[in-house]
Every structure is written in structure tokens, then in C-alpha cells.
């Protein structure tokens, strides 16, 4: 009898593990990206409500403004401890110093993680799955050499790794209401 119970327990554990692995691997919003703590995927954020943003640290205006917006909004929401910002770099070449990129993102909101793709092909796959539009723009006679034009949406993923919605209207009032609703669900 004990052998049968042990056998059934092993089968249940294996089944739960197999189903969770299959879910994350088939989830188009999943990723396998570098962080200062090593390679991370959606399953590493289970239990956290993710606010995903695509940008780059050399961005002169849009990225810092939008990250400051989310930091400001989260500071005003009482249950912000549930929120975790995931910043995915659109510039793996210049954002390859993971410690520096992570510190830059944490400046806007401490509960953040910076992620960087190994190469452009990997980044293209992830941005396509999220619907992010971006393009490298050469800047003649500039010290930056190039800029990256990109869309500026935020993507919400629940604590189980399920995509919830895209926030396109980032006016302060709308953004605040959307984040507050997301954190209270």
C-alpha cells in the first residue's frame, strides 16, 4: 500500500512539473534573457505581477520619462510590493554590462530587473511576440552613433506568468488606474 501511494505521489509531482514546464515553454510571452543574476525566464518571476517595458539605457528622453512615470505611479499605490518592473533592453550591444544596466533601471524603481538578449535574433523573436516595434537609426555626426526608435507600451503579466494586457495610453491618470486595477486583481 505504501509503495502504491509513493508511486502515485511521484506521478502527481512529475505531472505537475511537466505541465508547468510545458506551459512556460509554450507561452509566447516567455523569454530566456540575461540578468545580473544569470539567465531568467517568466517562471523566475512566479508570484510577482510584472510590468514589462522595452527600452534602452542610452535613450535620451522617452525611456527615462516612461520609467520615471511607472516609478512615480507605483510610489502612490498602497500595494505596490506586488509589482515588479522587467526592463528588456532593445540595445544588447550597449546594454551588455548587466550590473550597470540593472543599476540604471533600479534608479527609477528599486523592485526592477534588467534583461538583455544575447543577440539581435533572440531580441527580434521576443519583440515580435510582444508586438514591440523598434528600429536602429544611424545618427550621422553624433557621439551616440545610433539611436533606437521604439514603441512605448507597457505589458502586464500576472503572478502566474499569464499575459493580462498592453497599456498603450500612458497618460498619468489612465496609467495610474490601469496599474492600480492590475495590482488589485
N, C-alpha and C positions, 0 to 999 in steps of 0.2 A: 504494500500500500504506500509506504514512504517513497519507494522508488518511482511509482507512478506519479505521485504528487510532485516530486522533484523534477521528473521528466516534463510534466505539464507546465511547471513553473519556468523551466528553461525554454520551452517552446513559446510561452507567452512573452518572455523577455526578448527572445530573438525576434518574434513577430513585431513587437513594439519598436524595437531598434530598426528593423528592416523597413517598416512603414515610414518612420521618421526620416531615415536616410533617403528613401525614395521621394518623399515629399519635398525635401530641400533640394535634391538634385534636379527634380522636375520643375521647381519653382523658377519661372523666368526672371524673377527679381533677385535671385540668389547671385552671389559673387564669391570669388576667391581672390582676395586682394591683400597686398602687403600693408602692414601697420608697424608701428614701432614695437609691438608685442608679438610680431610674427604674422603668419598668414591667417586671415579671418574670413568667415562666411556668415550668412544670416543666422545660422544655428548658434554662433558665438554670442548673439545678442538676444537669445530667447529670454523672455521676461521683461524686456525693455521695449518701450514704444519709440520707434525710430522716426526721426525726421531726417530724411536723406537730401543732401544738396550736392550738386555737381558744380565745381568751380576750379580756381587755381590761385595759388598764393601770390603770384606776380600781378594779379588783376588790380588795376589802379583804382577802380571805383565800384563796380557792380557787386562783386563778391564780398568785399568788406561791408558794404552797405546792407546787403541782404543777411549776412551773418550777424551783423550788429542788430538788425531787426529781430531775428529769432532769439538772440540773447536777451534783448530788451523785453520781448513778449514773455519769454519763459520766466524772467525775474518777477513778473507781475501775476503769474498763475500759481496759486497755492500748492497744487500737487505736481509741481514741475520735476520732482525727483523721479517720476516715471519716465521722463523724456530723456532721450539720448540722441545727440546730433551725430550723423555719419556724413563726413565730408569726403566725397570721392573726387580726386584730382583729375582734371582734364588735361593736365600738363605733366605726364610722368617723367619727362626729361628734366625739368627744372625742380619738380617737387620730390625728387628721389631721396633727398635727405629726410627720412621719415621722422626723426626726432624734431627737426626744425619745422616741418610741415605740421606735425602734431601740436607743437607749442603755438604755432600761429593760429590754428583752429581753436585751441583751448583758451586763447586770449578772448575770444568772443563769447564762449560758453564753456565752463570747465568740464562738463559732462559730455565730452565730444571725443570722437575718434576720427583720425585722418587715414584714408585708404588710398593707395597708389597702385595702379596696374603695372605689371612687368613690362608691357609693351603696348604699342598702339592697337594691335589686333585684338588683344584682350579688352582694352578700353572700348573699342568700337562695338564689340559684342554686348557689353554691359549697357552702354549708352543707347544702343538700338532697342534693347529690351525695356528700358525705362522711357524711351521716347525723347531722349535728350538730343538736341540739335546743337552742334558745335563745329567750328572751323578755325583752323590755324590761319592767321592773317599776318603776312610778312609786313614789317614796318621798316621802310627804307629810311636810312639815316637816323635810326633810333638806337639808343643803348640797349633797349629791351629786345631788339631784333625781330620779335614777333609778339603778337597778342592772340588771344583766343576769344572769338565771338561765340557766345553760347546762350541758350535759353536759360531762364532763371526760375524754374518751378521748384517747389519742394514736394517730396514724395513721402507719404506716411505709411508706415508698416507697423502692424500691431505686434504685441508681445509674443505671438506665436509664429511670426515670420510671414504673415499674410499681408499682401498689399491692400491698403484701405482706399487711398485716393491721391490724386495730384492736386496741389494747390497752385493755381495759376494767378489768381487775383491776390497780390501781396500788399494791397492797401492795408494800412495798420489795423483798422477795425475788422476787416474781413479775416486777416491773418490771425489776429488775436482770437476771434470767435472760433475759427476752424481748429486752432491748436487746443484751445480750452475744451471744445467738444471732443476732440480726439483723445485727450488725456483723461476725460471723464467717462469715456465709453467702457 
